[in-house]
Amino acid sequence: MKKDRKNRRKKSDGKKLFRAILSGVLVVFAFYVVITLVHQQVEIAEKKAQLDALNDEIIIQEVKNDEMKQVNEYDDSENDAYIERVAREEFDYSKQGERVFINVAGE
């Protein structure tokens, strides 16, 4: 009788230990899965932001390409006007004797 009780107690202690270990492993695995999913969501958000930025750059470049195509079709007077506009806007050039006012307010 006592041996049966000891055997049963050993078996139930073994089952409890197995269940505790299994529960611990499952908790660690679940934690790992959650951390991995959160990390992947962060990466996806970063990649979407990069994609949006690249799409914006593509749009800007397409506008520049269209402008260059139009410039190629200009006659000489239109080319001169374009060159003057680019020199003023992008390179801050001015005509000789011309006064240039700078907005120091940054607006």
Buried (B, 14 or more C-beta within 10 A) or exposed (E): EEEEEEEEEEEEEEEEEEEEEEEEEEEEEEEEEEEEEEEEEEEEEEEEEEEEEEEEEEEEEEEEEEEEEEEEEEEEEEEEEBEEEEEBEEEEEEEEEEEEEEEEEEE
